[in-house]
Amino acid sequence: MRGQILAIAAALAALHSTMAHAQDSADKPAVAVAYNAAIVSDYRFRGISLTNRKPAVQGGVDLAFRSGFFLGTWASNVANSGGGHVEVDLYGGYGSSLAGFDVSAGAYGYVYPGGHNVNYVELLSTIARTTGPLTTTLTVGFTPKQGNAVENLYLGLGGKMPIGESGFTLSAGIGRENGAYDHKYDWSTGVSYKLDLIELSASYVDSNYKSVNEAGRNGRAGVVLSAKAAF
């Protein structure tokens, strides 16, 4: 299913690129570079805390090419992953717009330096649509079976809506994951405020994964505060 969605998204994006990118390529730089940095009170990934509900320092860099292709890397401290205490994401893919939808498809590598048998690759695609002030995004993540990872499928649906010209934005999302977890659901709601390059946010995050082990405790409800900078 995941592979089919990626193939369709990539084919549609490639078809559209012959029209849209040919028209506006002259208005875009050959390569655009963007940086981001953040401090969060808890690093939550699809509802589960990867820092044992403790703070994290995060940052990354993204390259966007005129053709629609993109490359990037991002890193965060984590509590423990096979002996590794840092997560480094390496990713690349292609994104474009088609019939009012923003579509992207790519491959993401999750690397934990110093960790043993924990690195894995996920295929990730998104389809976003803006209607009035509301932007809705569908996320599909598929992890093929690997030496250290079982086959996993994640489906997520999220929405964001600015509150007029106040600088505040409301957000909410829900996701379902099966494979690495057994029919896990996560959900969140929050509010953010943009102040120049800085975005401050507060979110309520929860999941139905509440077993007695450590992962279950890290899936319980919590409030996540963050300060992010993009430049």
N, C-alpha and C positions, 0 to 999 in steps of 0.2 A: 504493500500500500504506500509506504513512504517513498520507495523508489519510483512508483508511478507518478506520485504527486510531484517529485523533484523533476522527473523527465518532462512532464507537462509544463511545469513552471518555466523550466529552462527553454523549452521549445517556444513557448509564447513570448518569453523575454527576447529570445534571439530574433524571432519574427518581427517584433515591435522595434527592435534596435535599428533595423534597416530604414525605419521611418522617423521615429522620434529623435534618435541620436544623430542622424544625418542632418536634421534641422537645427538642433541647438548645440552641436559639438563646438561650433566656433565661439559660443558664449561661455564655455567651461574650460578650466585649466586642464592641461594634460594629466596632471596628478594633483589631487587636493589632499593635504595632510591635516589630521585632526587629533588632538590629544585630550585625554580625560584623566581625572584623578578624583578619588573619593575617600571619605572616612565614614564607615557605617557602624552602627551599634551592634549589628549581627549580620553575618553573611548568610542569607537564605537563598537556596537554590531549589526552586520548585517546591517551596514549602518547608524544606528541611534545612536546619542550621548546619553549616559546615565548619563553624568555629565554636561549637559547643555553647552557643548563645552569647558569645563574647565579641568584642569589636574587631573590625578588620580595616586594613589600609589597602586600597586598590588603585589601579591605574592602567592605562593602555594607550595605544596609538593605532590609528586607522589610515589606510591609504585608499582613496577612491579615484579610479581612473576614468577618463573621459568616455571610454568604451562601455562603462557600466560594471566592469570587474572591480572587485575590492579585495584587499588583504588587511590583516590586522593581528594584533596580539594584545593580551590583557592578562593581568596577574592580581592575585590576592593571597593573603595568608589564610591558612586553614588550620583546623585543630590537629588533625593527623590523618594521613591517607597512605597507608602502607609504609609508614616511616617518613613520609614527606610532609612538610609543613607549609608548602607554597604551591598554589595552583597556577599554572601558566597555560593560557588558551592561545592556540594558533589557528587562524581561520582564513578562509578565502572563498570567494564565490562570485556570483553575478546578480545584479539587480536592475530592474527597469520598471517602467510604467506602461500599463495596457488597459484601455477602456475604463480609466478612472481608478484602477487598482495598482498599488505598488507591490511588486513581486520580487522576491529574492530567493536564491537557492545556493547553498554552499556546504562545505565540509569543515568541521571543527575538531581539532585535536586537543584533548585535555591531558596535560602533562604535569606530573608531580615530581619535581627533581628530588632525588634521594629516596623516593618511594619504591617499593618492590611490587611489580606486577599489578600496577594500578592505572597506567596510562590507557586511554581508549579514544576512539574516533566516533563522532556522531554526524549524521547528515541532518541538516536543518534548513527548513524553508519557512517563509512568512508571506502572507497575503494581507495587505492593509487597504482599507477604504476610508476616506474621509467624507462624511455627509454632514453638511453644516458645521457646527463646532465639534462634532464627535468623530474621533478616529478609532476605528475598530481593527484589531489585528488578530489573525488566526496564525498560530504557530504549530508546526508539525516537526517533531524531532524523532528520528529513527536511528537507533544504535544497532548495527549488524552484530551478529554473534562473533565474538573475538576470543582470543586465548584467555583474556582476563575479564570478559564482559559478556553477559547473556544478551539475547535479542531484547530490545526495549523500545516501546513506542510511547511518545508523549504528545498529547494534544492540548493546546492552550488557547483560550479566547480572552482577550483583554480589550479594554476601552479607556480612552482618555478624553477629557473635555475641559477646556479652559473656562473659567468663570469670568465672562466678559473681558474687560481690560484690566482686571485687578492684579494680574500676575499669578493668581492661584490656578491650579489645575487639579481636577478630581480624576481619580483612576480606580479601576477595579478589574479583577481578573479571576479566572478559574481554570484549572488544569486537571487532566487525568493521565496517570502513568501506569503502565503495566509491563512487567518483565523483570526489571531490577527490583521493583516493588509489586505487590499483589493488589492491583486495582486501587492505587493510591490517588486520592483527590487532594488538591490544594487550592486555596482561595485567598484573596487579599483585597483590601480596599485602602485608599490613602489619599493624601492631599500633598501637593508640592507648591513651592513658591519660587519663582525665578527672579533673581536679583543680579543683573548684569551677567557675569560669567558663572555665577554660583547658583545652584539649585538646592534648596533645602526641602526635605520631605519627611513625612511621618506616615507609616503604613502599619495596618493590622494584618498579620499573616497567620494562617492556620492550615491544618491538614487533618485528614482522618487517620493518619499514621501515628498511632499512640501506643505502641507496644512498650513493654517494660524495659527493653534494651536501650542503649544509648541513642540509636537513631530514632526510636520512638519518642524519647524525651525531647530530642531536638526537633521533632515535628509538631510539638504542641504550640498552642497559640502564643503570640508575642507581638510586641510593638517594635518596629525597626525605624530608627532615626538615621538620617544620612545627610551629608553635605557633599555635593558633587560640583566639580568644575569642568567645563568643556571649553577648549580654546584651540 
